[in-house]
Amino acid sequence: MNKFASFLILISVCVAANAQVRPEMNRLFDELKGIGIEYFEIIKYGGDGSPNQLHYSIGLDYRPKQYRDASGSASDSLLQQNRSLQEQRLAAVRRTLDELQAEASESYHYEYHHGGQDTIIYSMNLSSNDDWVSTSGEHNQRKFHTDECLYFSYRPYRQKAMGYAGFLEYQITLPQDSFDVTPYTEEMLTADIDSLFKLHRIKPRKALWQHDQEYSKAYLESIKHTGDYKYIRGGGSIDHLAGITNATIYTVPLDKAQQAQQLLAAFDSLAQQYAKHLHSEAHYTYRYNTTFKEPIWTPLLTITSVDVQLKPSRMYTCELDLKRDEFGYHFLVAQTQGTSWLPRHWPSTKREINGQRTYFKGMKPKS
């Protein structure tokens, strides 16, 4: 896929995500992208009786130390450039939020400036309801959880020399009539994924990952002492950590990057297709602009259902994920009964039961 085609796909995804967002926020998002924001996540979630929502999360951290070399020095021009960009980002956010305060049904704004250190907080309810408002003890701070709300925090790290921790969150509820009521189930989704890779003559590899309660608890305890994370992610309550995962892995060779990108676009399109339908029996989370990565665990799509008794042992999860490593570009469909823990090197792991692991032939990772 050429760069122009990739650009068109990115634009279409952003347009679809931003269709319901108010113009002021869309302008702000575009402006922040132009100033080089590194972390920008858009998540769509809903189903299982919950409203369908878009959640935007934008990182505005400022850490001058990361621009210094091992000796602690850095060029003045580089530091000045970084400081200037951060000032532009902060000014764009504040200008937009000040504008929106006039439209908010309720808002909270706090600032404190002392010794060259700034603390800035905005919180707004931009809808006509007040479903849920939480209040913290710090400055009687308010945070809204409504059909449309936002929150912005910018404050120094505890170690002042580290810089600032900043983030902006914006959430909007989508109208139900924007979703398709015709069925598109997980079974239909996984069947379409299998057909996609068959069309490209890519054979699936089957894997089994299992862990019981005793092993899982011991593993969590061992992390405190070793810091050795054998899994990308662990979940579940301490009372139920057991789970069994049946995984299907599709791999594109490392030298076929163009094919991998084409399949990524199609794989992502199928995940979006699932998220465009109303679902009554399962909750879903879809992440826009997910791509091949290492080592962060951020699944493209997660589908979760729990039986009517809400027992963790009967929780079922289907996850679509992506990864790139020395063996190629990998696409994952992981179906878990119970609590889901994915091996850190899941593309290579054929079987794992309570830490005893075997790898696919010729795919044992180097580290």
Secondary structure, DSSP 8 states (H G I E B T S, - for coil): --HHHHHHHHHHHHHHHHTTS-HHHHHHHHHHHHTT-S-EEEEEEEETTEEEEEEEEEE--B-GGGGS-TTS---HHHHHHHHHHHHHHHHHHHHHHHHHHTT-SEEEEEEEEETTEEEEEEEEE-SS--S-EEE-SGGG-EEE-SSEEEEEEEEE-SSGGG-EEEEEEEEEE--GGGSB-S---HHHHHHHHHHHHHHTT---EEEEEEE-HHHHHHHHHHHHHH----EEE--S-TT---EEEEEEEEEE-TT-HHHHHHHHHHHHHHHHHHHTB--SS-EEEEETT----SS----SEEEEE--TT--GGG-EEEEEEEEEETTEEEEEEEEEEES--EETTTTTEEEEETTEEEE-TT-----
